[in-house]
């Protein structure tokens, strides 16, 4: 018997509830989501809009026998609460706690690990076909947002599912949003459903032409209507699409008014206003605006992330030079290649882990023909609580392998602006990678100065050891130098700035000071330190002793970003210890003196 004062232990608890109990449960789920996301940070609006949807799905289908897949995972918090994780939910996104996304390793009810969009139609189709081949009577339900339908992969899956007549149920959670407001012709078509102008006929015709039975439009906040639709879908043969209309942020007035602002919320903080320097993202946005003011050829492209990539003000200032292509990173890159061929200077702003999705297009459509496309690679490094699907741990490695591509990383806001100016003046592709969070110092109020191509910068001098740092690791390397001075060790710090091409002067410095520590917020395999090691080998440099600090060869889990960096040795005291080990000073005798808030 359901009791409102205790947790829901499994989906089976829902089966005996009446409607009044289910409505009370929905309210409790929303309160838990709001309380936890406010305390821990997380994806608020999407999950609030999918509460009744999750309840109805788990009432009609039998998880984990039936497989339920949640695209992206932004909308899956209610699913977690209903599948035995109520008592653990307060640990959401904290180190060692629940992931902010569905994870196969976390629960038998998480049928597929998600974190990027538009994957569950293809994955669900594979499961449905596999279970059918094995003779297993298991239904597969793929819940996908309308924002995810801007990606080609979703349509590749729909096309195959309709042709194969597979027993796949696709639930289209239509709220008119991705993170920002949806864009594109499909959004206009879906937006007309339910308003009496024939939009439902058009949607029905579209999905039926792909081989799907169409059930809709269903009120996504009416549990009886949802259950009726899911029962009909369960009884049908072949692929079915259930079109559900929901309100993103439902039950939280502020989130309903501004679902974009509340899509992803930060943890509540004590104290007064934040007096820290501006973020890397905002510094990029400002630098791009200044570049566009000076050059009418400069245009910006992003994939459903105008605010997240710092382009909202650019879009307001230059609406005819801003292109949000929806959640379609592959299209974004090839579209930018076309802009470049037409004489424009496109800047593609994507998160590092999302750029992975467009690697083929970067290689074949941009770099093969050496087209002048600049890539602003945001969220490079360890991003924190979003975890392994969002860490930008691989970009230096996969970008460095591509011919014609310049790969650089600024150490502060001034270098970011100067790199962007250089990239826009360069006749070829250029990637600039930078982390999430605040700049290490306030940028200077000056026009950008395009930096000299392929040249590193001596950030400090010293003859006992050499610290080679790139991007976000320059600031902790300088802190480590100050700590080493107290031990009588003088270490030079080099701000490499360019990973490709690597400044040849770095090899000469390594030969002059053969005790070298390389530090990067990227995978050690194939990244900056690999570039240094390869350059030393090619130069046949002898006698250089090198310690490499970077991200280990594994997927890093979620947690506080500072703690994750410390665990990987990407902090001042770890850098200092590495230097001391090369200088024959016992590292265990070193007592680090960390500044407040140091990484």
N, C-alpha and C positions, 0 to 999 in steps of 0.2 A: 504494500500500500504506500502510495506517495505521501511523504510528509514534507511540508515546506521548510522545515527547520534542519533538514539533513541534505547531504550531497546526493547527486545522481551518480550511481556507481557504474551503470552500463546502459546501453540503449534499451535493454530489456525492461528497465524501470519505466520507460515511456509507454509501453504497450497497454497498461491497465488504467492510464490516466484519462479522466474525462476532460472536456474542453475547458472548463473553468480552471482545472488544475494545470493544464497545458499553458494557458494564458499566464497564470501565476508563475509557472516555471520560466516562461519567456522573459518576464519582468526580472526574475532573479538572475537569469543568465546575463541580461543586459547590465544589471547593477554590478555583477562580478566582472564583466569585461571592462566597464568604465573604471571601476575601482583599480583593477590590476594594471590596465594600460596607463592610467594616470600616474600610478606609482612607479611602474617599471619602464614606461615607454612602450610603444607598439602600434599596431595597425588598428585603429579604432573604428573609423567610419564603415569600412567594408564589412567587418565582422558584425557590427550592430545591424546592418541591413540584412544579414543572412540568418538571423536567429530563428524565426519561424520556419524558414527553409530547411535549416538543419534538423529542427525538431520533426518536421513532416517526413523528411527523407528517412530518418532513423525510426520513425513509426512504421513506415510502409516496407522498408527493406531491412534485411537481417545482416547487419555488419557483425563480424568480419567475413561471414560466408559470402554475402554480397559485397562487392568491392565499391567503395565510394572514394572518388578522387576529387580533390579541390584544387582548381587551377590557381597558380601563384601561391595561394595559401593565405593571402590577406583577409580572406573571408571565413577562415576555418576555426576561429576561437570558440564559437558555440559548439562546433563539432568536437573539439577537444574536451570541453566541459561535459558533454553528453556521453563521452566514451571512457569514463573511469579516471579522468584526470582533474576532477573538481578540487580535491584536497591539495593537489600539487600546483594548481593554477597560479598561486601567488608567486611561484618561482619562475614564471614565464620570462624568457629572454635573459635570465640571470645565469651566471656561470654555474654549470652543473645542474641547472633546472630545465624546464620545458623549453623546447625550441619555439620560436615565433612562427614557425611554418610546419606543415605536416612532415614527419620523418618516419620512414619505415622502421628505423631502429628504436623509435620511441613507443610505438603502440601497434598492436596487431590491427587496429582500426584505421591506421594510416596506410592506405593501399599503395601510395606512391609519394616519394619525396618531391616536394615542389618548392619553388622560390622564384622562378621566372615564369612568365606568362605563356599561355597558348600551348601547353604540353599535354594536357590531360586527355584531349580527344584522341591523339595518336597513341598515348600510353593505354588509355582505356580500350581502344580498338584492339591493340595487341593482346590485352588481357582477355577480352571477350572472345577473340578468335582462338587464343590458346586454351581457354577453358572448354570451348566447344569441341576443339580437337581432342581434348582429354576426356570428353564425355561428362564433364562436371556441370551441374545445373546451378550456375552462379551468375547472378545479374551484375552488370557493371554500370555504374552511374558516374558520369563525368560532369562536374559542376564547373561551368566556365562563364566568366563575366563578359558582358558585351564589349568591354574595352579590349579583351584578348582577341576578339574577332577582327581587330585591325591587323593582326599578324598573319602572315601567309601560312605558317605551320598549322594553325587551327583549320584553315580551309583545306590544306592537304589531307588532314585527318578526316574531315567531313566528306571530302570527295571520295576517299577510299572506303570509308564506312558505308556510304550510300551505295556504292557500286558493289560491295561485297554482301550487302543485305545482312550485315552482322547485327547481333542482338545487343546493341549499345544504346543506352539512354543518355542523351546529352541534355543537361539542364542549363538553359541560357538565363543567367541571372542578370537581368537588364535593369540598370539604374542610371543609364545615360552618362556614366563616368568611367574613366580609367582611374588615374590619380587626379588629373585635371579633367575638364569636360571633354567628352569624346569628340573626335573629328572624323571627317570622311563621309562618303556617300552612304555607306552601310548604316552609319549612325543616324543619318537623316531618314533612311527607310524605317529603321526600328523605332525611331522617335515618332513616326506617324501611326504606329500600332496603338489602337485603343482610343484614338481621338475622332473616329467617325469619318475619316476621309479616305478609307480604303487601304490604310497601311497594313492592317491585319491580313487582307487578301494578298498584298504584295509579299509579306513575310512568309505566309503560308505557301505561296507559289514558289518563292525562292528555295525554301528548304525541301519542299516536295520535289522540286526539279532535281535536287541532289539525292533523292531516294529516301528521304526521311518522312515519317508520319509527323505531323505538326499538331501540337496541343497548345493552345494559348488563345488569348492572353490570360494568364493566371495571376491573381492578386497574391503577391509574394509575402504578404503579412496576414493572410487568412489561412489558418491551419486546415480547416475543413476543405477549402478549395484546393489547396496544395495536395492534401491527401487524396482527394478524388482524382486529380490529374496524375499523380504518381501510381495510383492503383490501375488506371487505364493504361499508363505506359508499361507497367509491369506485365499486364495481360497481353500486350501487343506483341506481334512478331516483327522482326526486322528492326532497323534503327528508328528511334523516336527522338524528336526534339521537343522538350517542354519549355515553353517561353514564359518566364516568370518576371513580373514587374515588381521591383523593390525600390525602397528609398534608402540611399546610402546615408548612414548616420542615424537611422531610425531609432527614436527613443531618447536621443540626446539633442536638445534643441539647437545648441551651438553647432554640432556636427551636421545636423540637417541643413542649417543655414549656409554653412561653409564646409562641405565635405572634403574639399581639397586640403584646407588647412588642417583638418582633423584626420586626414588619411593615415598619416604616421605622426604620432605625438611623442614628445620627449618626456622623460621622467620629471615629476614635480621636483623643484629645487627649493631649498631654503635660502633665505638671505635676500639681498636687494637685487638691483639691476645688474646685469652682466656687463662688466667694464672691459671684457677681453677684446682683443683686436678683431676685426672683421674676419669672416670665414674665407677659406680658399675659394669656395664657390662664388661668393659675392665679389671677391677680387677679380675673378675671371670675368664675371658679368660686366663689371665696370670697365675692365680693360677692353673687352670686345666692343662696348658702346663707343669708347674713345676711338677705336680703330675704325668703326663704321662711320663715325663722324668725319674722319679724314679720307675715307676711301669708299665711294658708292658701290664698289664691286663686292664688298664684304657682306656676306649673308650667313645666317645661322640656321642649323638644322638640328632637331632633336626628336626623340622617339617617346612621345607622351610624357616628357619630363621638363616642361618649361620652367617650373619653379625649382625643382630639384637640382637642375643644372645651372641655375642662376640667370636664366634667360627671360624671366617674366618682364623685367623693365626694358630689355632689348625689344621684346615683342610689342610692348606698348609704344616705344619710341619709333620703331621701324617695322610696322605691321606688314609692309609689302616686301620685307627682306627677311622675314622669319617664317620658318616652315616646321610645324609640328606634324609629323607623319603618322602619329599613333604608335602603338606598340609594334614597331616594324623596323628593327635595327638593320636588318639586311637591306631593306628598301631604302632606308635613310642613307646608307653609305653609297649605294649605287646611284641614287638620286643626286647626291652631292658630287659624284663623279661626272654626271651629266651637266650639273651646274658649272663645274670647273671647265668642261669642254666648251661651254658656251661663253667663257671668258670671265666668270664670276670667281670670287675667292671664298669658297664655302668653309665654314667651321662646323664640324659635327661634334656636338656635345653629348657624350654618353657616359654612364658609369662604367668603370673598368670591367666589372663582371658581366655587364650587358654588351659591351663591345665584343666579347667572346663570341656572341651569336652572329656577328657579321664578319668573322675572320676571312671567310672565303671571298666576300665582296671587297674587303680591304686589300687582299692580295691580288685578285684578278682584275677588279674593276678600277682600282685606284693606283696601286703601286706598280703593276705591270707596265702601265703606260706613263708612270711618273707624273701623275696629275697633281696639281697644287691644291690638295685638300688638307686642311688642318684638323687634327683630332684633339679635342679637349677631353682628356680621360680623367674624369672625376672619380672620387671614392677609391683611389688607388691605395693599396695597403690593407690593413686590418680595420674594418669599419665598426666592429663591436657587436652589439646585440642581435643584429640581423643574421650573423653567422656565416657558415661556409658558402651558402648560395650567393652571398653579397660581398664577401671579402674580395678585394682586388689584388690578389696575391700572385697573379700569373702574367700580368701585362708586359712587364719588361722582358720576360722570357719569350712570349709568343710574338711580340713586336720586333724584338731584336733580330729575329731570323728572317725578316722580310726585306728583300732587296729594295733599294731606292728610298726606304723609309728612314727619316731622321727620328730619333727617340731621345727625348730630353725630360728633365725633371727639375723644377725650380725649388730653391730652398726657402724662398719667401715671396711676398707679394710683388716686390720690385722685379725680381727675376721672372716671375710669371708674366707680368706685363711686357717685359723686354723680350721674353721668349715668344710670346704671341705676336709681337711686332715683327720679329725675325721670321717666324713661320709664315706670316701673311706676305712677306716680301720674297719668300723662297720659292723657286720654280720646281717644286716637287712636294711630295707628301711629308707631313711632319706630325708627330704625336707628342703632346705635352701631358704628362701624368702628374697628378697632385692629389693629396689626401683629403679625407673628410675632416672637418673641424676648423678651429681657429688658426689664423696665421701666427707664426712664432713672434712677430713684432709688427707694429703698425707700418704700413707702406709709406714711402716718401710721396709727397705731393708734387710730382714732376711728370712731364711727358715721358712716355716710354722711349727707351734707347735700344734699338735692335742690337742684340748682343753678337759678339763675334762668333762665327759658326764653328762649332766643334771644339771650343776652348773651355777648359776647366778654370777654376778660380782658387787661389790660395786663400783660405779663410783664416788661417793662422800659421805661424812658423814654428819650427822646432826641429832639432836634429837627432833626438833619441828614438823616435818612432814616427810612423806615418799613418794617419787615419784617412782612408778614402771613403767619403760618404756621398750619398746621392739623395736629392730631394728632401723628404721629410726627416731623414736621418742626420742632416747637417747640424741642426740645432742640438740634438742630444750628443753629437760628436764634440761640439764645442763645449758643452757642459762637462763632458768626460775630460777634455783637455784641462779645464780649470781644476778638476779634481786631481788630475795627475800631477799638476804643478806642486800641489801640497805634498806629494811623495817624491819631489825632486826629479820628475820625469817631464821632459819637454817634448810634446808631440805636435807635429804639424798636422793641420786638418785641411784636406782638399775637398772643395765643393765641386764634384765632377761635372755637374750640370748636363753633360751629354753622355748617354750610354751608348749611342750609336750616331755618329762616329765617336769613338773614344779618343780623347786628346792624347796624342803620342807622347806628350810631355809627362804623362802619368808613369809611363814605363821608365823614363829617365829618373823621375823622382824615386821610384821603387829601387832602382839600382843604387842611387845615392844614399837612401835611407832604407836598408833592406829588411826592416822590421815593420810589417804592414798589416793593418786591420782594415778589411773591407766591410762596410755595413750598408744594408739596403732593406727597405720594407717591401720585399718581393721574395718569391721563391728562390732559394739558392741555386736550384737547377736552371742553368741557362740565363741567369740574370746578370746584374752588374758585376758581381765578383767573378762570374764565369768569363765575362768579357775581359776583365783585368788579367785573369789567369791565362786566357788564350793569347792576349797581347804579349805577356811575359814569355810564354812558350815560343811564340813566333819570333820574338827578339832574341831568343836563347839567353835570356837573362839568368845569370847564375847567382846562387846564394841568397835569394830572396825568401824570407820566411813570412808566410801569410796566414792569418786567421780570418775566416769568413763568417760574418754574422748576417743572418737573414731568416726567412721563414722555412721551417723544416719541410721535408718531403711528405707532407700529410695535409689533409683538410683540417683547418683550425676551426674549432667549435665556437659557439657564441659566448659572449661575456663582455665585461667592461673592456673597452679598447686599450686603456692604459695597462690593465692587467694582462691582456693578451700579448701586448708588445713586450712587457717584462718577461713573460714566460718564454718568449722567443729570443731573449737576450738583446732586444732592441731598446735599450735604456742606457743612460749615462754610466751607471756603475758596471754594467756588463761590458760595455765598450772599454772602460778603464781597466777592468780586470784582464781583458784580452790583451791590451797593450802591455800591462805589467808582466803577463806570462811570457811575452816575447822579449822583455827587457831583463829577464832573470830576476825579477822582483816577485817574491812569493805573493800570489794573489790573495791567499787566505789571511795575510797580514794587513790587507787593504780594507779599511772601514769606510764605506761610501758616505759622503755627506750630500744628501739630496736636498735640492730646493723644494719648497712647498709646491705640491702639484706637479712635480717632475714626472715625466713618463717612466 
